Amino acid sequence: SAFGPFSGRTVIDMDKLGSSGLYLISGDTGAGKTTIFDAITFALFGKPSGDYRDTDMLRSQYAEPGTPTEVELTFVYAGKEYYIKRNPDYMRPSLKGSGLTNQKKSVMLKLPDGKIIDNNKEAEAKIIDILGITRDQFVRIAMIAQGDFLKLLNASTDERKKIFAKIFK
């Protein structure tokens, strides 16, 4: 919602793409491919997929002032379903009086057992624990179409071994 170039709520139902877990995201320049990667990476790790974008750049400049900036992601890993909702710091209309106020970043990670984690550092650590990879490793794997495959190929042998061992167990 109000994320990147998308001013309102946008839903991408990956279930409609099948259950293989491997997807190709393609399109013309400016179609929003990187925004999809940014949203997924931000939901999981609290940072966008690219190192040249900061979280203060995630709010859509086209969004209505009262539209919240947030990302929700439901994913299944090892047969268990996880839900995460996260928002960056952004300016929103004040609830008391006029003007704007800073909406602080927040996270809500719901684990399969119903436990909720709402601390940013704890949520990031738990996501790393669940997936077995860091944000940087995730980006190298997920962003193949964005040119980061070359980074994976150029990584040290030890780092490639670690990444592929975690992916393919």
N, C-alpha and C positions, 0 to 999 in steps of 0.2 A: 504494500500500500504506500503510495507516494514515494516510490523508490526509483532512483535513477530517472530515466525519461518518462516513466509511467506515473501519471498524475493521480490516478485513482487506484482502486483495488484490482489487481491482476492475478488470476489463478492459472497455474500451469499444472494440469493433472497428468503426471508422468505415467500413471497406471494405464492410461489410454494408449500408451506406446508399447505395451507388452511387459512381460515380466523378466526379460533377459538381464536387465540392469545395465545394459550398454546402449547408449543413445548417441546419436549424431545430431548436434545442433548446428544448423547451417543457415545462411541467409546473406542478404546484401549487407554491405557496410552501413552501419547505423540502424540495423534492424532490431538490435537489442540483445544480441547473443552474449556479449560480455556482461550485460546487466543480469542475465540469468545466472551466469557463473558467479558474479558478485553477490547476488542474493543468496545463493546456496552456500557460498563460502562465508558470507557474513553471518548467516543463520548458525552455521556450525561453529565458527571460530571467532566471530566478533570483528572481523576485518574483511575488506573486499578482496577479490582474487588478485588484483594487480597491485604491485608495490607503488605505483605512481598515483593511486587514488587513496584518499584518506576517508575516514568515516564521516567527516563533516561535509563531504561531497555527495553523500548518498541520498539526501532528501531531494525530491523532485522540485525543480524550480517552477514547475507548472502546477503543482498541487495547491488546492484551496488551503488557506491558513489552518482550518480546523481538521483537515484530513491527517490522521496519524501516519507517521513513517515507521513501518515495521515490516518484518519478514516472518512468516510462519513456514515451518518445514516439518513434514511428517515423513519419516523414513523407516525402513525395515532393515535391520542388520542382524545376521545370524538368527533369523526367524523371530526376532523381537521388534516390536514397534516402539519408536521414540517420537516425541513431539518437542519441537523447540520454537519459541517465539522470541524475537529479539528486536530492539529498536536502538538506533544510534542517538547520540545527543543531537537535538535540533530545537529550533525556536518554534513555539506554538503560541496561539492566543492565550492570554492569561485567563484563568477561570474566575478570578476576582478583579473586577475593574476592566480597564482597557489596556492595550499594549501587548507586548510579547513577553514570554518567559521561557527559560531553558527547560526543555524536557530532557531529563537525564537518561543516559543509556540504561537499558535494563534487559534482563534475560529471564526466561522461564523454560527450563528443560524438564519435561515429564518423562520419567523412566517407565519401563514396562510394568514395574511393581507398583506404580502410582506415586512414587516418591518424586517430589518437586525440588529442583535446584534453582535458586534465584540469585546466586552470586556469580558474577561474570567469570572470575578466576576459577571457581569450582566447576562451573559449567564447561569452560574450555578444557580443563584438566580431565573431566569426565568424558567429553567427546573424544579427546586424544586416547583415553583409555579404551573406549568403546571401539573406535575405528582402528586403533593401533598405528595411526599416522598423525603427523603434525599438519598444521595449515600449509606450510611450505611444501611438504610432500604431497598433500592433497591437491594443491594447485598444479604441481608438476604432472600429476597423474590425470586430473580432470580436464586440464586446459590444453590437451594435445593439439586441438584445432586452433588454438590461439598462438602457436609457435613455441610453447614451453616444452614440447617434446624434445626439441634440440637441447634444452637444459638437462632433461633426464638422460639423454644420450651422452651428454658431456659430463655428467656427474661422475664422481669417482666410482670405481668398481665396488668398493665397500658400500657406498651409499645406494647404488643401484641394487645391490644384493639385499640390503635392508628393506628398501621400498618394495621390491618384487616378492620378497619372502613374506612381508606383511599382507600384500594384496592376495597372493596365491597360496598362502599358508604352507 
